[in-house]
Amino acid sequence: MLPELANSGYMYAAPDALAPFSEPGDGSGPFLSALRVLAAETGGVILTGFSESAPNGLYNSAAAVGAAGILTVYRKTHLFFEEQDLFLPGDTGFSIFEHAGASIGVMICFDWYFPESARTLALRGAQVIAHPSNLVLPHCQTAMVTRCLENRVFAITTNRYGTETLGDKRLTFTGASQLMSPLGERLLQAPVDSDCVLLAEIDPTLADNKRPTTRNDLLADRRPEHYA
Ligand code: ACM
């Protein structure tokens, strides 16, 4: 997994400035093509954020890239702050793909602030949430403990670090990429300020147990008739 907008960086004054660093979601551009070659060499799937060019504009998207091509493209649902000046609101809904026997759902960065994102993915059967990010607000890495506990899913947040400037604007990204377990345990965490590659072996079926007690099931016990 790579972070959000890994082909472009984050800060642009206008869509026209970002467009040259964007490419289609069908995998025909240079960035996703290169990842496809890597995926073929390793037999893996690479999940990355990227700036997606579409006929109607740009999307802040994530693609899962395998040897055979693109497995899914997710377009960010909840656009953060000035992203609203660059990107169209995502229109794909939250998507799931299968790899190596695991169901993997995708959300991007600020989607974490809306518990509906992770809950929707869990209700659709995601065992692992892939969460490419360029986080600038505090609290996400801590809040993901709760997202994982309340949905009993794994979550991988791959986050950028460092500072980007545009004119007199300045954003610092919080690093600390992490892997969380369905019990809210932090299994891996990167430093806040340096490059890092982290590896772990997980059993995605641990996410199938939604029972905090023998008499409760976190998805089946929901009372949506009281949530409107
Ligand atoms: C963010 O959604 N990139 C903060």
Residues whose N, C-alpha, C, O or C-beta is under 5 A from the ligand:
A	BS01	ACM	F80 C109 F110 N134 L135 V136
